[in-house]
Amino acid sequence: MYLLVAVVNNDDLLNDIITGWLDIGITAATVLESTDSVQLISETIPIFAGFRSLSSGGMRHNKTIFSAIDDKKLLDLAVEFLKKTCSEIDEPGKGIYFTIPLLDFWKADSKIT
C-alpha cells in the first residue's frame, strides 16, 4: 500500500489529473486547498513580497491530492499520468509529487477481521 501525494498549482491540471486517475482505476482521492509557505509569508510580511514569484509562479493557492493506492502497478500508472499531464503545460511551478509506503491502512467502511 502506498500514499501518493501531489501538489498541483493549476486548476485545469487538477481536473485532468483527477479524471485521468479515475479512468485508470483510482476511485478514491482527497483534495485539499493548500498554500505554499513562501506565498504565505510574502503576503503577511511585506518585506518578503518579492519572494512571491519564487514559489508557485505567483499563485496564491495550490491543490494537494492524497490517494492511498494498494497496487504498485496502479501507483506507477498514476505517477506516469501525473508526469505526462504536468509536462504538457508550459509554465513554471506546476507542482510536485511524492510517494510514501503505508504500513497500515483501514477504511471506515471495511469489516473488522
Secondary structure, DSSP 4 states (H G I P E B T S, - for coil): -EEEEEEES-HHHHHHHHHHHHHHT----EEEEE--HHHHHHHHSGGGGGGGGGSSTT-S-EEEEEEEE--HHHHHHHHHHHHHHHHTS-SS--EEEEEEE-S----TTSPP-
